[in-house]
Amino acid sequence: MRDFDYIRPATIPDAVAAAAQPGSAYLAGGTNLLDLMKGGITSPERIVDITRLPELDRVEELPEGGLRIGALVRNADLAHDPSFAKAYPAVAEALLSGASAQLRNAATVGGNLLQRTRCSYFYDTASPCNRREPGSGCSALHGENRLHAVLGWSEACIATHPSDFCVPLVALDAVVEIEGKDGRRHVTLEEFHRLPGQTPQRETVLEPGDLIVAVRLPAEAASFAANARYLKVRERTSYAFAVVSAAAALTVEGGRIRAARLALGGVAAKPWRARAAEALLIGAPAEEASFLRAADAALAEATPSGDNAFKIELARRIVVRALTSALAGTPALMPALPASPFSNIPGARHDA
């Protein structure tokens, strides 16, 4: 790790001004940044510590309904907040399925959105990687790629976005609040992350100095509380990123689906909103046949990026299972293994 300057600004405008200088990086929980620095994947010249900035660690109800979650709110604090888990159960379940309890205690809401890919070639500085060094090539294209993208990938990059938290957020129309050099703006989470195209190094819409200050959930998001689930398939039940995941939320009246939300994780360089599948579900009978059609629509454009054709069929099945679980109803208590397909015991509690 090379030497760097350390700055702790007192205000948000001061932080933005400091981070707008070339070679700067924000520090919050540091659960991803410090690993990247120690491994030589990134070497910022200036660290801007935002952990003492005022008002970024609050969760506030919005006047028009909905919720505003400060960027410095810890993942564990949010997931274990009873009122939050009751109103947004799929989001809480996703948070509790990610990483370890120790990491959730340190990781922040804003940092979760900005996680870098876990592609092994990105972390191997001896391997070409367009995301790390633009124009160098993509080692994953002809390497070990069974866990890589099946949607939205390009010849320049086939990596996936690792977040669990972002998957239900994008399904529920979350909005990212950003402070930049020209003031504050709002961007939907669906538009916040970029697909690789020919510029995979541009992972988000953020410009130099831009600071995530909050994530907003609209009032409508809580209307799905009774029928919302997050399901995550991983190579081991604990401390592993998703091979494929899905967030599903339904509103059902008279045996038919009045409203539907669906998003996938582990399949693309961003959390993947399955809008075509949602459109098929609205007005359809709340039954397995409808879910199968929706799963086909959600993966209609999927293509293998390597030795990962299995992920397409796996994703179809996870979509069906997530929708089936949502239809069955949100459990009264958090499953013992949040988001795991092995959490089938009613009333099991997660007390970590």
C-alpha positions, 0 to 999 in steps of 0.5 A: 500500500503506497502513502496517501494523504488523509483528510477528514472534512467537517461538512458535505460541501468540503468533502465534495470539494476535496474528493473532486481532486484527481486521485481521491477516494471516499472512506466510510466503512472501508470494508471494500476499499481497504481490501482493494488498497491492500491488494494494489487494485486501487491506489488513491492519493487522497482518502477523504474520511466521511465518517464524521459528517453530520446527518448521514447516519439517520433514517427518516420518514419522508413527508410524502411517505417512504423512507430516507436512509442516510449513506452512513447507516450501518447495514446491521443497524438497518436490517435489525430495525424492527420497523424497517424489517416490517415495512421492507422485509425483502430488503432486510432479508437481503442485508442479513444474507450478505457477508458476516455479522462483523462486516455488516456491523461496519459496512454502510448503505452508501458503500454497499451500492459502490461495491466493486466486482468480485471477479477474481481477475479484477483482484489479480493485478497480474491479469489483464482487466478492462475494469482495472486497466482500461484497454488491457483486455478481459481475462475472464472471457477465456478463463474461469467464468462460470460465475460471470454475467449472462445479461448485459455483458460485453466483450470488454467485461463479463463481471457481475455486481456483488450486492445483495442489498441493491437487488430488492432496492432496485425492485422497489424503485429506490432512488439515490441522493447524490451531492456533487459540485453542482449541488444535489440530484436524484438518480434512480438506482436502476439508472445508477449502475452502468452496464460495461459496454466498451467502458467497463471502468465507468461503473456508475453515473457518479462524477469526480467528487460526487458523494452518495448522501442517502437512499430513498424508498418511495411510499409505494415500496411498503405496500408490498410488505405482506408478500415480499421475499429475497432468495439467494443461491450461493456456493456455501450458505454463509459468507458467499456472494450470490451465484444467482439471486432474486427479489420478488414482491406481489400485491394479490387481490381475488386470486390475481396479481394486481402489482408485481416487482422483480429483480435479479442479482448475480447475473449482470454488472448491475442489479437487473430489473425484470420489467418485461416479467413484471408486465406479464405478471400484472393481471395474471392468475397468482399461480405457478404457470404465471410465474413460469412465463415471467421467468422465461421473460426475465431471462429471454435476453440471457446468453452465456458469457463462458462456461455459465449456461447453467446460470440461465436455467438456475435464474429461471428457477430462482425467479419462480421460487422467489415469486412462489415464496412471495405469494405464500407471504412474508414470514412473521419472523426472519428465517434462521438462514436469511434468503437461503432456499434451505430456510423452510422452517416456519417461525425460525428466527435470526438473532445474529 
